[in-house]
């Protein structure tokens, strides 16, 4: 008896309350014959008549009345639980854990977070910013943000933030006055530079230009760090040439603390992607963030 179909019990309760197969069927959007078949199966399993049916009326038997009395609160609890789960599609709750690069945490996420959190106040957002290359799902995150070459192949990826970004080069006016301005990337081999080192200890060479003009240069660093703030400070203090995301350098350039150089050799590349495991039923916070980003892209015409 423990494996009685819930749908058949629910069908019985609906007919018993309305005392009509047609009325119950219309309310539920099914056929009266489907409800009649459900009741037939239930009575056959129980071995008890639950409803008295005539051409003019439907009334519960004594056994049917007792079952309906006990069953109605339980079915109400189940309906309430399902309604609560369904409501999460409109008002999702829970924690969204993101692992993102420093550039995304500092430049791309801030204008998005406010709009997302105002739309979904029941979601708690946890962001870890790091430039290391980790398996975000194995590390307990719901999703990650990476650039195209770092997105794992079995993941679903959608754009987040600007679709084109640039690496640009700059140096302090004082540095250029003392050492001269490099006119070609190869000139940097004779200059002090400020380079970034990732958490795994790797310091990537600087890539200049695009297409046939592309070249990689690995100039010796005067400062090597994994802190963007330290690197920017060193550049402003005139300790060497820096090359990094345009978004990091433009405030200093616009303030006159740095000068943009080697403009003919700037490199553009696709913006970052949010990536997550391709599951049919995503956790509500992840689904809400994915839907939010897609809406942002539509409004931006991307």
N, C-alpha and C positions, 0 to 999 in steps of 0.2 A: 504493500500500500504506500510505501514511502516514495515510489517512483511515479505517482499519479501526475499526469501532465498539468502544469500550472495553468496553461491556456484553457484547458477543459474546465478546471475549477472556476476560472474567471468567467468563462462563458455561462456556466450554471448560475453564478451569482448575478450576472447581468440580466438574464432572463427571469430569475426569481424575483429580483427587485422590480423590474418593469412589468412582470406578469404578462409578457408578450414577446414572442420570438421576433415579430416584425419590428416592434419599437426598439428592442435591444439591438437588433441587426442594423437598423438605420443609424442609431447613435454611434455604433462602433465601425460603421462603414464596411460591413460584411454582409453576406447573404443570410437569410433566415435558415436556409437549408444547412449552411455551415455550422450555425449554432445548434441546430437540431442534431446533426451528426456528432458534435462534441458532447452533447448531453447523453446521447445514446452510448458513446464510448465510456463515459464516466459511470453511468448506471450499470453498464455491463461489468466494469471492473469492480465496482463496489457490491454488486449483487443486490442493490436496493433501489426502489423507485424514488426519485427525488421530486419530480413534478407530475401533477395530474394534468393531462392535456385533453381538451375536447375541442371541437370546432369553434367554440365560442369563448373559451377561457383557458388560462394557464395558472395553476395555483400550486404552491409548494405542498408536498406531503409533510407529515409530522417530522419524518427524518430530514426532509429538505429544509424545513424551518430551522431545526437544530443545527444543521450543517451551515446554513446561511448565517445564523447568529454567531457561530464560532469563526466562520471564514471571513466575514466582512472586515473586522479589525486587522486581520493579517494581510488581506489584500490591500487595505488602505495603507498599511506600513510599507508594503512593497511598492505601491504606486508612488508614495512620497519619496522613497529612496531613489526610484528611477527618475522622478522629476528633479531631484537634487543633482543627480549626475548629469542629466540633460541640461540643467541650467548652467553648468560649468562651461558649456559651449558659448554662452552669452556673457557669463560673468566668471571666467576661469580663476581658480585660486591655486595656491601652491608656490613652490620655489623654482625659479629658473636660474640654473647655474651655467654661466658662460665662461669660456677660456678664450682670451683675445690677445693679440699683439699690443704692445705699448702704443703704437700709433693709433690704433682703433680706440683704445680706452681714452686717450687724451683728446683726439680730434673728431672721430666719427661717432662714437656712442653718445657723448654728452647731449647733442641736440635731439637725439632720438629717444633717450631715456625718459626725459620729462613728458613727452607726448605719450609714450607707451604706458608709463606708470599712471598717468592721469586717466587713461582709458581703461586700465586694468588695476585698480587700487588694491585688489585682494591678492595680487601676485607679489612675492618677495624676489627681488633681483640680487643675485650674487655674481660679481664679476671678478675674475682673477686675470690680471694683466701680466703676461710674460712673453718673452720672445723665443723661448725654447720650443722645440718641435716634439710634442708629446701626443700620445693617444688620449684624446680628451675624454672619450667615453670610458676607457679603462680607468682613468683618473677620477671618475665620478662626476664629470660634467654632462649636462644635457646636450650641449652644442658647443661649437667652437667657431671662431672667425679666423680665416687664413687667406693667404693669397693663392692664386690659381695653382701654382706649381706645388703647393703644399697641401692641397685638398686631397684626402684619401679617395681612391677611385670608387669604393663601394658606398660612398655617402651621397646624399642629396645636397646640392649646393644652390643657394640663391644669392643674388647680389645684395650687398649692404653698403651704403655710403656712395661716394663718387665712383663713377665707372672708369675714370682715368685719373691716375696720379703720376707725379714726377719725382725723380731724384734731381736735385740741383746742387750746385757747388757755391760756396761763399767763404769769405775770409774777412777779418776785421780791417778797417781802413789803416790802422796802425801797422798791422802785419804786412799789408800790401805796400805801404810806404817804405818799409824796411827791406823787404825781400823782392819786390816787384810782382807784377801780376802774371800768373801762368797763362799762356795763350793756347796751349795744347795739353791734353791729358798727360802726355809723356813728360811734360815739364814738372809735373808733380813729384817725379822721382827725386828732384832736387829741392823739394819743399818739405817743411814740417807739416804733418797732417794729423787730424783727429779722427780716429776710426772707432767703429762700434764692434764690440765682441759679444756674441750671443752667450746664453747661459751654459751651453755645452762646450764653450771655449773656442768656438769657430769665429774667425773674423773674415768675412767674405771680401774678395777683391771688389774694387769699384768698377762698375760697368758704365761705359760712356757711349753715347750715341745709339743709333738704331740701324738695323739693316746692314748694308755693306760697310757703314762707318763704325759699327760697334767694335769696341775693344775693352779689354779688362786690364786694369792697372792695380797693382798692390803696392802702393808707396809705403815706405817705412813710417810707422806712426810715432809722433811725439807724445800723443796721449791715446791710450787704448782703454775703453771703458764699456760697461754695459748699462750705463746710466745716461739717458738722453739729456737730463738737466746738467750733469757734469760736462758732457761733451759740448753743449751749447755755451756753457759758461767759459770753457776753455777757448772756444772760438772767439767769443766776444772779447776775451782778455788778450787776444792776439797771439795765441800759442800755436796756431797753424790753420791749415785749410780744412774745412769740413764739407762733407757731402752726405746728404740725407734727404728725408722727405721734405718736399716743398712746404708742407704745412708747418713743419717745425721751424723752418728758417725764415719764412716770410715776415712774421712779426718783428724779428730782429733786423731784417733788411729794410722794412718800412720805417723802422725807428732810426735807421742810419747807423746802427751798431755793427752791421755786417754789410758787405758788398757782394752782389751776385756776380759770379765770374763763370767763364767757360759756358756761356749760354748756348752756343752752337752745339754743345755736346751733352745737353740735358737728355735724360732718358725717361720716356713715358711708358706706363704699363697698366694693365687692367686693375681696377680697384678690388677690394677684398670681397669674400663670400662668407656668408653664414653657412655652416654645414652641419648636418645631423643625420642620424641613422634613418634609413627609409623604412619606417614601420607604418602599417595601415592605421593604427590607433596611436597617435602621438600623445604624450602627456599634455594636459590642457595648457600649461604655461608655454610649452614649446610651440604648440599649434597657434596660440594667441600671438606669439612673437613673429612666427612665420607669416601669419595673415597680416599682421601690422606692417611688416616690411614690404609685402606685396602691394599693400594699399599705398604705402609711401612711394613706391616705384611708379605706380599708376599715376599718382598725382604729379610726380616729377616728370612724367612722360618718358620714363626709361624703358 
